[in-house]
Amino acid sequence: MLCVTANLIRGWLQRMEHVRQYALGVALMIGEERRHDIVALCVLSGRGMPAIVRDVEHTELFD
């Protein structure tokens, strides 16, 4: 199950490649097998979540 979650995170970060000039961030999986959380920290320029990030496919899964 961890590899499925890791692939989901990795794919999301790859789809955000065009955002690199506006953001800096890291995503971690914390916990044990079958009981883990995804923790992410992103530093974005400006206020709020820019549309360029919201429009990345599967961003809504990381709410």
C-alpha positions as CSV (number, residue, x, y, z in Angstrom):
1,M,0.0,0.0,0.0
2,L,2.9,2.4,0.7
3,C,4.1,2.1,-2.9
4,V,0.7,3.0,-4.2
5,T,0.6,6.1,-2.1
6,A,4.2,7.0,-3.0
7,N,3.3,6.7,-6.7
8,L,0.3,8.9,-6.2
9,I,2.5,11.6,-4.5
10,R,5.3,11.2,-7.1
11,G,2.8,11.6,-10.0
12,W,1.2,14.6,-8.5
13,L,4.6,16.3,-8.0
14,Q,5.6,15.5,-11.6
15,R,2.4,17.1,-12.9
16,M,3.4,20.2,-10.9
17,E,6.6,20.7,-12.8
18,H,5.5,23.9,-14.4
19,V,4.9,25.4,-10.9
20,R,8.5,25.1,-9.8
21,Q,9.3,28.8,-10.6
22,Y,6.5,29.9,-8.1
23,A,6.7,27.3,-5.3
24,L,9.0,25.3,-3.0
25,G,7.7,22.2,-1.1
26,V,8.1,18.8,0.3
27,A,5.7,15.8,0.7
28,L,6.2,13.0,3.3
29,M,4.4,9.8,4.2
30,I,4.3,9.4,8.0
31,G,3.1,6.3,9.8
32,E,3.0,2.6,9.4
33,E,1.8,0.2,6.7
34,R,-1.9,0.7,6.2
35,R,-2.0,3.6,8.7
36,H,-0.1,6.4,7.3
37,D,-0.7,10.1,6.5
38,I,0.5,12.4,3.8
39,V,2.0,15.6,5.1
40,A,3.0,18.3,2.8
41,L,4.4,21.8,3.1
42,C,4.4,24.2,0.2
43,V,5.7,27.8,0.1
44,L,4.0,29.7,-2.7
45,S,4.4,33.3,-3.7
46,G,1.4,35.5,-3.2
47,R,-1.7,34.9,-1.1
48,G,-3.9,31.8,-1.1
49,M,-3.7,28.8,-3.5
50,P,-2.9,30.1,-7.0
51,A,-5.0,28.8,-9.9
52,I,-1.8,27.3,-11.5
53,V,-1.6,24.9,-8.5
54,R,-5.4,24.3,-8.1
55,D,-5.6,23.3,-11.8
56,V,-3.0,20.5,-11.5
57,E,-4.8,17.1,-11.9
58,H,-5.5,15.3,-8.6
59,T,-4.8,18.4,-6.4
60,E,-8.2,17.9,-4.8
61,L,-7.1,14.5,-3.4
62,F,-4.6,16.3,-1.1
63,D,-7.2,18.4,0.8
